[in-house]
C-alpha cells in the first residue's frame, strides 16, 4: 500500500504540479500536507483518491471503495 501511495503522489506531483510537504499513512486513513499552486485542491484529491483506488483494487484483486468518504480539507496559511 505504501509503495502504491508513493507512486500516486509522484504521479500527482508531475501531472498536477502539487508540492507534497508531508504524508502519513495511518491504519485506516492518511494525512497529507501539500500546496497546489497550479491546480484546485478538490481536483487534486479527486484524482489522487480515484487513481489510488483503481491501482489498489487492481493489485489486490478487489473492487469497490477504498476510502470511507470524502477528504476533509484544512487550509493552513
C-alpha positions as CSV (number, residue, x, y, z in Angstrom):
1,X,0.0,0.0,0.0
2,X,2.8,2.4,0.9
3,X,4.5,1.9,-2.5
4,X,1.3,2.5,-4.4
5,X,0.5,5.6,-2.5
6,X,4.1,6.9,-3.0
7,X,3.8,6.3,-6.8
8,X,0.4,8.0,-6.9
9,X,1.8,11.0,-5.0
10,X,4.7,11.2,-7.5
11,X,2.3,11.0,-10.4
12,X,0.2,13.8,-9.0
13,X,3.3,15.9,-8.4
14,X,4.2,15.5,-12.1
15,X,0.8,15.7,-13.6
16,X,-0.9,18.3,-11.4
17,X,2.1,20.4,-10.2
18,X,1.5,19.8,-6.5
19,X,4.1,20.0,-3.8
20,X,3.8,17.4,-1.1
21,X,5.3,18.6,2.2
22,X,4.3,15.6,4.3
23,X,2.4,12.3,4.0
24,X,1.5,10.0,6.8
25,X,-0.3,6.6,6.4
26,X,-2.3,5.6,9.4
27,X,-4.0,2.2,9.8
28,X,-7.4,3.5,8.5
29,X,-6.7,6.9,6.9
30,X,-3.9,9.2,5.8
31,X,-2.8,12.8,6.3
32,X,-1.2,14.8,3.5
33,X,0.1,18.3,3.7
34,X,0.5,19.8,0.3
35,X,0.5,23.0,-1.8
36,X,-1.4,23.3,-5.0
37,X,-0.1,26.3,-6.9
38,X,-1.4,25.1,-10.3
39,X,-4.5,23.0,-9.6
40,X,-7.6,23.2,-7.4
41,X,-7.3,21.2,-4.2
42,X,-10.6,19.4,-4.9
43,X,-9.4,18.2,-8.3
44,X,-6.1,17.1,-6.9
45,X,-7.8,15.0,-4.2
46,X,-10.4,13.6,-6.5
47,X,-7.7,12.5,-9.0
48,X,-5.4,11.1,-6.2
49,X,-8.1,9.1,-4.5
50,X,-9.6,7.8,-7.7
51,X,-6.2,6.7,-9.1
52,X,-5.1,5.2,-5.8
53,X,-8.4,3.2,-5.5
54,X,-8.1,1.9,-9.1
55,X,-4.5,0.8,-8.5
56,X,-5.1,-0.8,-5.1
57,X,-8.1,-2.7,-6.3
58,X,-6.2,-3.9,-9.4
59,X,-3.2,-5.1,-7.2
60,X,-5.4,-6.7,-4.6
61,X,-8.0,-8.3,-6.9
62,X,-10.7,-6.4,-5.1
63,X,-13.3,-3.9,-6.3
64,X,-15.2,-1.0,-4.8
65,X,-14.3,1.8,-2.4
66,X,-11.0,2.0,-0.6
67,X,-11.6,5.3,1.2
68,X,-14.6,5.6,3.5
69,X,-15.7,9.1,2.5
70,X,-14.6,12.4,1.2
71,X,-11.4,14.1,2.3
72,X,-11.5,16.9,4.9
73,X,-9.5,19.9,3.9
74,X,-7.9,22.4,6.3
75,X,-6.2,25.4,4.8
76,X,-3.0,26.4,6.5
77,X,-1.6,29.9,5.9
